Amino acid sequence: MSFNIAVAGKGGSGKTSVASLVIRYLKKNGKVPILAVDADPNDNLAQSLGLEVNQTIGSMLAQFQDDKISIPQGMTKEAYLEFKFNTTMVESSGLDIIAMGRGESAGCYCYPNLMLRKFTDSLSSSYAYTVLDNEAGMEHLSRRTTQNVDVLLIVSNHSVKGVRTVGQIMTLINELKLSVKKQAVVVNFVPDKIDPLVSKELDRLDIEPAAIIHTDDIMCNYDIQMKSLLDLPDTSVAVQSVDELMNKLIN
């Protein structure tokens, strides 16, 4: 049974970078094989990991619908789709990745999201760890995409709005009674110290951050140069913060 780690948060919170650093931690500590799942239609997790996804679940489904491909005789539609889904996976040493991508029509992500979840469920038993980078916001929670999670990292940027989104996500998880064993709040992009207004909002919502990630020039440079975050040095303050957090959560 795979150990499932999911990352959620508002847009601009840096959740994809956090997901990448979680994967870096797992790889470096020999916690492999890992399945990385990019469930954000604006897929960029692979780029952060130095990998290239040529086809997503969404684009494959669109092609399947447009081309009206003939299913081989003796094979069900579901079996053929699973075969096609496997062609969307990008494999590397100790780490494989699949991406949801966009739906078969403008703004439609429901069906590829559903198929991604089914495909991920069928694969998870083959991996020691699964890391799910969710889409921004809370729709994935209301659609129950994020469930049966061992650790959910809820990421906020250094803003009052970001903290409020974290509070809303935590409330929704309780209301939907989602199966999430552990929740950990991460406040990202913090300068020297947390702004008093952000601290006040955290106190108001009774949120205690499990990790604070300070602004990291090294990681910013890696992003600008399109370098894999898996190659970040141990001196990166973001790496150190995520490593410390993961040591507490999964060891």
C-alpha positions, 0 to 999 in steps of 0.5 A: 500500500502506497503512502499518500502525500497530497499538497493543496493551497491557493494559487500562487502559494508555491504548492508545486515547489513544496511538492517538488521538495517533498519528492526530493526528500523522498528520493534522497532518503531512498523512499522509492519508488515514487509516483508523482501525480500532477492534478493541476490542469496548469501542469508544471510539476514535471518541469520543476522536477526536470522531466518532460510530459509529452501527453497528459490524461486530458490530451489523451482523452481528447485525442481518443474522442476526436479520433474515435479510435477503434478499440481492438477486438476482444478488449473493453473500452476501459482496458484500452483506456488503461493501456493508453493511460500508461503511455502518458506516464513519464518514467525516471530512476525511482520516480514516475509522473503522470499529469491530468492536463486539461479536459476534452473541452474548454474549461472542463476538467471533471472527466480527466480528473475522475480518470486520473484518480481511477488510474492513480488508484490502480497504480498506487500499490506498485509505489512506496510513496505517491505525491499528489500536487492538487489544483489551486483552490478547493474544488478537488476537495469538493469532488473528493479527489483528495481522500485516503491521504496519509499526509496533507500539506496545506500551503499558504503564501505570506498573506492574510488571504492565503491563510484564510484559504488554508482555514477554508480548506481545513473546514471543508475537509472536516465538513466532507469527512475526508479520510486525511490522517495528518494535516500540516500547514506550511507558510511559504515565501516568508521574509525574515519574519512573519508579518504581524497581520499574517500572525494575527490571522493565524491566531484568529483561525487557531492555525499553528504552522508546521513549517515556515519556508523563508524566501530562498534565493537559491530556489528562485534562481533554480526556477528562473533557470528552469533547473530541476528542484531535485538538484537543489543543494542541502544549503537551500533554506527551503530544502532544509525546512521541508526536510525537517517537516518530512522527518517529523511527519513520516519517520 
